Amino acid sequence: MRTLTVNTFLTLDGVMQAPGGPREDDDGGFAHGGWSVNYWDDRMGEVMGEALSRPFDLVLGRRTYDIFAAHWPRATDETARPLNAATKYVASRGRPALDWPTSVLIEGDVAAGVAALKRTDGPELQVHGSGDLLQTLIRHDLVDRYRLWVFPVVVGRGKRLFADGTVPAGLRMVDSTVSTTGVLIGTYEPAGEIPLGSFALD
């Protein structure tokens, strides 16, 4: 059984849209693209390097795949090598030309395809970005681990990781660190139903 880990950059108010640049995703007139860039520091690079140092494959939505495929094959830094070497499983409603080497289209129903992929032998499956795909994976309880990078910025409206329709559930933090720029990097795993209680006095 393969583990599926979500790696997502989030604003403090939960938006994951266009962290890397103004032209990354301006759906809905989103005007704050690139909100994560100037918070990057050495500690964040170390955490990302650790996440990419072990064998993994990628599960990507079509938009994120196109962004990655336009950048990483031409990049020469240490991050590029494992991303280029990984098998890229791509969710798309169409039949796109997947020109980035070792890219595979997920055929048919995406949730069923990812569930079947998790049952195969192989390395960890990592999801980066891919907001629309993540809504499907969360709704079908296919996420084993969330690595959330929460940035000290609020942007108001935008695409959210936990959007309307998210199934209520508890999570437990299994690891955390904070960058020098105030980015909280927390790793969470599903913990079943939300343990409800009350502070009301009898």
Protein Blocks (a to p, Z undefined) as FASTA:
>chain_A
ZZddddddddfkopaghklbmklomghhiakghklmmmgcfklmmmmmmmmmpgcddddd
fklmmmmmmmmmmpcbfklmmmmmpccddddfblcddfbghiacdehjfklmmmmmmmpg
cdddddeejlllmmmmmmnopafbdcdddddbdehjaddfblghiacdddddfbdcddfk
opacdddddebjaddddfbdZZ
